[in-house]
C-alpha cells in the first residue's frame, strides 16, 4: 500500500500523552491515504528510505505542523450573526439570533450556510467540532453530509426548544421526535459523526422535553448531549424559577439523566462548588467560551476552580456570540479574560496550556482522545500548517530571530492575524489551502 502513502516534512508540534508540549524538528508525519490515519512519525532523513514510493512535501523551517483544532461549542445556524450587537443574552437571542435561525427552514439557504460554516472553520484550522445544529433536520442533513464527505469528526443534533420561543422555530411534538429518531438512525456513529441531543437551555425547554431527551438517552446511552448552563446571572435566575426538583441548574440536567461522560455544557460561569462536584462525579464536560462571555457581559469563567474540581474543560468559539471562527483568537481571549481575575483565582495560561485546550482537551470532550488531538501512529491525519505570511507582523518575526516555541505559539494566539493557516488536512486529505498553488517543494525536487 506504499503507493497510497503521503507525508509532510518539517517541524511537528503537539501535546504528548503526558500533557506536555512536544517539538520534533526535521521530522516527517506519514499517513495512509486509504485510511486517513497516520502510520509513522520519524526523522525526515529516514522518511524517503522507509517509504520510497510515498509522496512527501517539505515545509519551510518557519512553519509548524500541528494537530487539527477542536471547537467544543459552536452554532451552525448563527454563521452570519457574528458581531451583531446586544445588551444581554435574551435580548440578543430574540432580536438577532432566533429570527436568523428561523430562516434555515429554507433548504437552499440552509445549504449555503452549511458551506460557509465549514469553510470558515477550515480556514482557521478547525477540523472537529461539537455543533448546535438547526431546529430543522433537513438543514442539519446538509452539514452532516458535508462533514461526511470531508471525513470530519462532528457531534451535531437539532436544537431542541419548545417554550418561550418564537413560533417559527417550533414544531409539533410528533414531527420533532420522529425527526430526531430518523437523524439518529441515519447519522449517529457513521464514520466520525455523532448525534447529539441538544436541548438549548432550561429556560426554553419544558420538563416534558427534558424527560423525553432522558428517555432517548436511556435507550441509546452512547448518544452525546449538549446544552448551555450558568451563562449569565439572568439566565441562572430564569432557569431556577419555580424549580423544586433540583438544587441548582446543573442538578436539573442530572435530575433528567442528562449528565454523562458524553455531555458537553457550555459556559458554566456561575457554577458553585456543588455543581462542579456534580459535573465531575458524572464525568461531564464544560465548553469554555471566553470571547462570547465577554461579548454578552456574562462574566469571567472560573477556569482554576473547574480544574481543581476535576471537571474536564474544552475551548470553544461559540459563534455567533463568540467574535470569530478562530480558535487561535479564542485562545488569546482565554488568556486575557483570566487576567481579569484576582491572582489567586486566575489560571495562568501559556502557549502549552492553550494548545492543549485547543487539541487534546477538545478531543477528550468529544470522546476521541485516543484518535485525534495529537500527531502519532494510529491517530487521524488531521493536520494544520501554521505559517504566517512573510509580510505580516507574525511572519516577519518568524523569519527573523527565533523565540522559544512556547512563546511562538502564545504570540500566534494573542496576536492571531488573519491567514496564519496555510493548509488544513482532514483524515489525510487537503481540505483547505490558503494559496492557489502549493509553495512547498516536493521531496524529489530537493
C-alpha positions as CSV (number, residue, x, y, z in Angstrom):
1,X,0.0,0.0,0.0
2,X,3.1,2.3,-0.2
3,X,1.7,3.9,-3.3
4,X,-1.0,5.4,-1.1
5,X,1.4,6.9,1.4
6,X,1.7,10.6,1.7
7,X,3.6,12.8,4.2
8,X,4.6,16.3,5.3
9,X,8.2,17.1,6.5
10,X,9.1,19.9,8.8
11,X,8.5,21.0,12.4
12,X,5.9,18.9,14.2
13,X,4.4,20.5,17.3
14,X,1.7,18.9,19.5
15,X,0.9,17.9,23.1
16,X,2.2,14.4,24.2
17,X,0.3,11.9,26.3
18,X,1.7,13.5,29.5
19,X,0.1,16.8,28.6
20,X,3.4,18.5,27.7
21,X,4.5,20.5,24.7
22,X,6.3,18.3,22.2
23,X,8.6,19.6,19.4
24,X,10.0,17.4,16.7
25,X,12.1,19.3,14.1
26,X,13.2,18.0,10.8
27,X,10.6,15.2,11.1
28,X,8.0,13.6,8.9
29,X,4.5,12.6,9.5
30,X,3.3,9.8,7.2
31,X,-0.2,8.7,6.6
32,X,-2.1,6.1,4.5
33,X,-4.5,7.9,2.1
34,X,-6.8,4.9,2.0
35,X,-7.5,5.0,5.8
36,X,-6.7,8.7,6.6
37,X,-4.6,7.6,9.6
38,X,-1.0,8.3,10.5
39,X,1.2,5.3,10.1
40,X,4.6,6.8,11.2
41,X,6.4,9.8,12.6
42,X,10.1,9.6,12.0
43,X,13.2,11.8,11.3
44,X,12.9,13.4,7.9
45,X,16.1,11.9,6.5
46,X,14.7,8.4,7.2
47,X,11.3,9.1,5.5
48,X,12.2,8.5,1.9
49,X,14.2,5.4,2.9
50,X,11.4,3.8,4.8
51,X,8.7,4.9,2.4
52,X,10.4,5.1,-1.1
53,X,7.1,5.3,-3.0
54,X,5.4,7.8,-0.7
55,X,4.7,11.4,-1.8
56,X,6.3,14.0,0.5
57,X,6.2,17.7,0.8
58,X,8.8,19.6,2.8
59,X,7.6,22.8,4.6
60,X,9.7,25.9,5.4
61,X,11.6,25.9,8.7
62,X,9.4,28.8,9.9
63,X,6.2,26.7,9.5
64,X,4.7,24.4,12.1
65,X,2.7,21.2,11.6
66,X,0.0,21.0,14.3
67,X,-2.9,18.6,15.1
68,X,-6.3,19.8,13.8
69,X,-8.1,22.1,16.3
70,X,-11.2,21.1,18.1
71,X,-14.0,23.5,18.8
72,X,-16.2,22.2,21.6
73,X,-19.2,24.6,21.2
74,X,-20.4,26.4,18.1
75,X,-23.7,27.2,16.5
76,X,-24.1,26.4,12.8
77,X,-27.4,28.4,12.3
78,X,-25.7,31.5,13.6
79,X,-22.9,31.6,11.0
80,X,-23.9,35.0,9.6
81,X,-24.6,36.7,13.0
82,X,-21.0,37.2,14.3
83,X,-20.7,40.8,15.6
84,X,-24.4,41.5,16.0
85,X,-24.7,43.9,18.9
86,X,-26.8,43.2,22.1
87,X,-27.2,44.4,25.6
88,X,-27.6,40.9,27.1
89,X,-28.3,37.3,26.2
90,X,-32.1,37.2,26.0
91,X,-32.3,40.5,24.0
92,X,-29.6,39.2,21.6
93,X,-31.5,35.9,21.1
94,X,-34.8,37.5,20.5
95,X,-33.5,40.4,18.5
96,X,-31.0,38.7,16.2
97,X,-30.5,35.0,16.7
98,X,-33.9,33.4,16.7
99,X,-35.1,35.3,13.5
100,X,-31.9,34.2,11.7
101,X,-32.3,30.6,12.9
102,X,-35.9,30.5,11.5
103,X,-34.5,31.3,8.0
104,X,-33.0,27.8,7.9
105,X,-36.4,26.4,7.2
106,X,-35.5,27.2,3.6
107,X,-33.4,24.3,2.3
108,X,-31.4,26.2,-0.3
109,X,-30.4,28.9,2.2
110,X,-29.5,26.2,4.8
111,X,-27.2,24.5,2.3
112,X,-25.3,27.7,1.6
113,X,-25.0,28.5,5.4
114,X,-23.6,25.0,5.9
115,X,-20.9,25.5,3.3
116,X,-19.9,28.9,4.6
117,X,-19.8,27.4,8.2
118,X,-17.5,24.6,7.2
119,X,-15.3,26.8,5.0
120,X,-14.8,29.3,7.9
121,X,-13.7,26.5,10.3
122,X,-11.3,25.0,7.8
123,X,-9.7,28.4,7.1
124,X,-8.8,28.6,10.8
125,X,-7.5,25.1,11.2
126,X,-10.6,23.7,13.0
127,X,-11.1,20.1,11.9
128,X,-13.5,18.8,14.6
129,X,-16.4,20.3,16.5
130,X,-19.4,19.9,18.8
131,X,-22.1,21.8,17.0
132,X,-25.5,23.1,17.9
133,X,-27.5,22.4,14.7
134,X,-30.6,23.9,13.2
135,X,-34.1,23.2,14.6
136,X,-34.8,21.6,11.2
137,X,-33.5,18.2,10.3
138,X,-33.0,18.8,6.6
139,X,-30.8,21.8,7.4
140,X,-28.6,19.6,9.6
141,X,-28.5,17.0,6.8
142,X,-26.5,19.4,4.7
143,X,-23.9,19.9,7.4
144,X,-23.8,16.2,8.2
145,X,-23.3,15.4,4.6
146,X,-20.5,17.9,4.1
147,X,-18.7,16.6,7.2
148,X,-19.1,13.0,5.9
149,X,-17.6,14.0,2.6
150,X,-14.6,15.7,4.3
151,X,-14.1,13.0,6.9
152,X,-14.6,15.5,9.8
153,X,-15.3,14.5,13.4
154,X,-18.6,16.2,14.2
155,X,-21.0,16.0,17.1
156,X,-24.3,17.5,15.9
157,X,-28.0,17.5,16.5
158,X,-31.2,19.5,16.2
159,X,-31.5,22.5,18.6
160,X,-34.4,21.5,20.8
161,X,-36.7,24.1,22.3
162,X,-40.5,24.2,23.0
163,X,-41.2,27.1,25.4
164,X,-40.6,30.8,25.5
165,X,-39.5,30.6,21.8
166,X,-40.8,32.2,18.6
167,X,-43.3,30.1,16.6
168,X,-41.0,30.0,13.6
169,X,-38.7,27.7,15.5
170,X,-41.3,25.3,16.9
171,X,-42.6,22.0,15.5
172,X,-45.3,19.6,16.6
173,X,-44.0,17.0,19.0
174,X,-44.8,14.1,16.7
175,X,-42.9,15.7,13.9
176,X,-39.9,16.8,16.1
177,X,-39.3,13.4,17.8
178,X,-39.8,11.4,14.6
179,X,-37.2,13.7,13.0
180,X,-34.7,13.1,15.9
181,X,-35.2,9.4,15.7
182,X,-34.6,9.4,11.9
183,X,-31.5,11.6,12.3
184,X,-30.0,9.3,14.9
185,X,-30.6,6.2,12.7
186,X,-29.1,7.9,9.7
187,X,-26.0,9.8,11.1
188,X,-25.0,8.5,14.6
189,X,-21.7,6.6,14.5
190,X,-21.4,7.0,10.7
191,X,-17.7,7.3,10.2
192,X,-16.7,10.1,12.6
193,X,-20.2,11.6,13.0
194,X,-22.0,11.5,16.3
195,X,-25.6,12.5,17.0
196,X,-26.0,15.0,19.9
197,X,-29.2,15.6,21.9
198,X,-29.3,19.4,22.1
199,X,-31.8,20.9,24.5
200,X,-31.0,24.6,24.0
201,X,-31.1,25.6,27.7
202,X,-33.6,25.1,30.5
203,X,-35.5,28.4,30.1
204,X,-36.6,27.3,26.5
205,X,-37.2,23.6,27.3
206,X,-40.2,22.2,29.1
207,X,-39.8,19.4,31.6
208,X,-41.6,17.1,29.1
209,X,-38.8,17.9,26.5
210,X,-36.0,17.2,29.1
211,X,-37.8,14.0,30.1
212,X,-38.0,12.8,26.5
213,X,-34.3,13.5,26.0
214,X,-33.5,11.5,29.1
215,X,-35.7,8.6,27.8
216,X,-33.9,8.6,24.4
217,X,-30.5,8.6,26.2
218,X,-31.5,5.6,28.3
219,X,-32.4,3.7,25.2
220,X,-29.2,4.7,23.4
221,X,-26.6,5.7,26.0
222,X,-23.8,6.3,23.5
223,X,-25.5,9.5,22.2
224,X,-24.0,12.8,23.1
225,X,-25.7,15.6,25.0
226,X,-25.1,19.4,24.8
227,X,-26.7,22.4,26.3
228,X,-26.0,25.8,28.0
229,X,-25.8,26.3,31.7
230,X,-24.9,29.1,34.2
231,X,-24.0,31.6,31.4
232,X,-25.4,34.8,32.8
233,X,-27.0,35.8,36.1
234,X,-30.3,36.4,34.4
235,X,-30.2,33.0,32.8
236,X,-29.5,31.3,36.1
237,X,-32.5,33.2,37.7
238,X,-34.8,32.2,34.8
239,X,-33.5,28.6,35.0
240,X,-34.4,28.2,38.7
241,X,-37.8,30.0,38.6
242,X,-40.3,27.6,40.1
243,X,-37.8,24.7,40.3
244,X,-38.5,22.3,43.2
245,X,-36.9,19.1,41.9
246,X,-33.2,20.2,41.8
247,X,-30.9,22.3,44.0
248,X,-29.2,24.2,41.1
249,X,-29.2,24.4,37.3
250,X,-26.7,21.6,36.8
251,X,-28.8,19.5,39.1
252,X,-31.7,19.8,36.7
253,X,-29.7,18.1,34.0
254,X,-28.8,15.4,36.5
255,X,-32.4,15.0,37.5
256,X,-33.4,14.1,33.9
257,X,-30.4,11.8,33.4
258,X,-28.6,14.2,31.0
259,X,-25.2,14.2,32.7
260,X,-22.9,11.6,31.3
261,X,-19.3,11.4,30.1
262,X,-20.7,12.4,26.7
263,X,-22.4,15.6,28.0
264,X,-20.9,19.0,27.0
265,X,-22.3,22.0,28.8
266,X,-21.3,25.5,27.5
267,X,-20.2,28.4,29.8
268,X,-20.6,27.3,33.5
269,X,-19.6,30.8,34.5
270,X,-21.6,30.8,37.7
271,X,-21.4,27.1,38.8
272,X,-21.0,26.7,42.5
273,X,-18.9,24.1,44.2
274,X,-21.8,21.6,44.5
275,X,-22.4,22.0,40.8
276,X,-18.7,21.4,40.0
277,X,-18.7,18.2,42.1
278,X,-21.8,17.1,40.3
279,X,-20.2,17.6,36.9
280,X,-17.0,15.8,38.0
281,X,-18.9,12.9,39.5
282,X,-20.8,12.3,36.3
283,X,-17.7,12.8,34.1
284,X,-19.5,15.6,32.2
285,X,-17.5,18.3,30.3
286,X,-17.6,22.1,30.0
287,X,-17.0,24.2,26.9
288,X,-15.2,27.4,27.8
289,X,-16.3,30.3,25.5
290,X,-14.2,33.3,26.6
291,X,-15.0,35.8,23.8
292,X,-18.7,35.0,24.0
293,X,-18.7,35.6,27.7
294,X,-17.0,38.9,27.2
295,X,-19.3,39.9,24.3
296,X,-22.5,39.4,26.2
297,X,-21.1,40.6,29.5
298,X,-21.7,37.2,31.1
299,X,-18.8,37.2,33.4
300,X,-15.3,35.5,33.7
301,X,-15.1,31.8,33.6
302,X,-13.5,30.3,36.8
303,X,-11.1,28.0,34.9
304,X,-9.0,27.3,38.0
305,X,-12.0,26.2,40.1
306,X,-13.2,23.8,37.3
307,X,-9.7,22.3,37.0
308,X,-9.3,21.9,40.8
309,X,-12.7,20.2,40.9
310,X,-11.6,17.7,38.2
311,X,-14.0,19.0,35.6
312,X,-12.8,18.5,32.0
313,X,-12.8,21.7,30.0
314,X,-12.5,22.3,26.3
315,X,-12.1,25.6,24.4
316,X,-14.8,26.9,22.1
317,X,-15.6,29.8,19.8
318,X,-19.4,29.8,20.5
319,X,-20.1,31.5,17.2
320,X,-22.1,33.8,17.0
321,X,-21.8,35.3,20.4
322,X,-18.1,34.4,20.0
323,X,-16.4,37.0,17.9
324,X,-14.8,34.8,15.2
325,X,-14.4,31.2,14.0
326,X,-10.7,31.3,15.0
327,X,-9.7,29.0,17.9
328,X,-6.4,31.0,17.9
329,X,-8.2,34.2,18.8
330,X,-10.3,32.3,21.3
331,X,-7.1,31.0,23.0
332,X,-5.9,34.6,23.2
333,X,-9.3,35.7,24.7
334,X,-9.0,32.8,27.3
335,X,-5.7,34.3,28.5
336,X,-7.0,37.8,28.5
337,X,-10.1,37.0,30.5
338,X,-8.2,35.0,33.1
339,X,-6.0,38.0,33.7
340,X,-9.1,40.0,34.8
341,X,-9.4,37.7,37.8
342,X,-7.5,38.1,41.1
343,X,-4.2,36.4,41.0
344,X,-5.4,33.7,43.5
345,X,-8.4,33.0,41.3
346,X,-7.0,33.0,37.7
347,X,-5.5,30.0,35.9
348,X,-2.2,31.0,34.3
349,X,-2.3,30.1,30.6
350,X,0.7,29.9,28.4
351,X,1.3,28.5,24.9
352,X,1.5,24.9,26.1
353,X,-1.7,25.1,28.1
354,X,-3.7,26.8,25.4
355,X,-2.5,24.4,22.6
356,X,-3.6,21.6,25.0
357,X,-7.0,23.2,25.3
358,X,-7.4,23.5,21.5
359,X,-6.3,19.9,20.8
360,X,-6.0,17.2,23.4
361,X,-8.6,18.6,25.8
362,X,-11.1,19.2,23.0
363,X,-10.6,15.6,21.7
364,X,-11.3,14.3,25.2
365,X,-14.5,16.3,25.3
366,X,-15.6,14.6,22.1
367,X,-14.6,11.2,23.5
368,X,-12.0,10.8,20.7
369,X,-8.8,11.4,22.7
370,X,-7.3,8.1,21.5
371,X,-7.5,9.0,17.9
372,X,-7.1,12.8,17.4
373,X,-5.7,15.9,19.0
374,X,-2.1,14.7,18.7
375,X,0.3,13.6,16.0
376,X,1.3,9.9,16.1
377,X,0.9,6.5,14.7
378,X,-2.8,5.4,14.8
379,X,-4.2,9.0,15.0
380,X,-6.2,10.5,12.2
381,X,-4.2,12.7,9.9
382,X,-6.0,15.9,10.9
383,X,-3.2,18.4,10.5
384,X,-2.8,22.1,10.3
385,X,0.1,24.1,8.9
386,X,0.7,27.3,10.8
387,X,2.7,29.6,8.6
388,X,2.0,33.4,8.7
389,X,2.7,35.3,5.5
390,X,6.2,36.8,5.5
391,X,5.0,40.4,5.1
392,X,2.8,40.2,8.2
393,X,3.9,41.1,11.8
394,X,4.0,37.5,12.9
395,X,5.6,36.4,9.6
396,X,8.4,38.9,10.0
397,X,9.1,37.7,13.5
398,X,9.1,34.1,12.4
399,X,11.5,34.8,9.6
400,X,14.0,36.6,11.9
401,X,15.1,35.8,15.4
402,X,13.5,32.6,16.7
403,X,11.7,32.9,20.0
404,X,11.2,29.8,22.3
405,X,8.5,27.5,20.9
406,X,6.0,28.2,23.8
407,X,6.3,31.9,23.1
408,X,5.9,31.5,19.4
409,X,2.6,29.6,20.0
410,X,1.5,32.1,22.6
411,X,2.2,35.0,20.3
412,X,0.2,33.4,17.5
413,X,-2.7,33.1,19.9
414,X,-2.6,36.6,21.3
415,X,-1.9,38.4,18.0
416,X,-3.9,35.9,15.9
417,X,-3.6,37.6,12.5
418,X,-5.7,36.6,9.5
419,X,-4.5,33.9,7.1
420,X,-2.0,32.4,9.5
421,X,-3.1,28.9,8.4
422,X,-1.5,27.8,5.1
423,X,-3.3,24.4,4.9
424,X,-5.7,22.2,6.7
425,X,-5.8,18.4,6.3
426,X,-8.7,16.2,7.4
427,X,-8.0,12.4,7.5
428,X,-5.1,13.0,5.2
429,X,-6.9,14.9,2.5
430,X,-6.2,18.6,1.8
431,X,-9.4,20.4,2.9
432,X,-8.1,24.0,2.8
433,X,-5.2,25.6,1.1
434,X,-4.5,29.3,1.5
435,X,-2.6,29.9,-1.7
436,X,-3.7,28.8,-5.2
437,X,-0.7,26.7,-5.9
438,X,1.5,24.7,-3.4
439,X,4.5,26.8,-2.4
440,X,6.3,23.9,-0.7
441,X,8.6,21.8,-2.8
442,X,8.1,18.1,-3.3
443,X,10.8,16.0,-1.7
444,X,12.1,14.7,-5.0
445,X,12.7,18.3,-6.1
446,X,15.1,18.9,-3.2
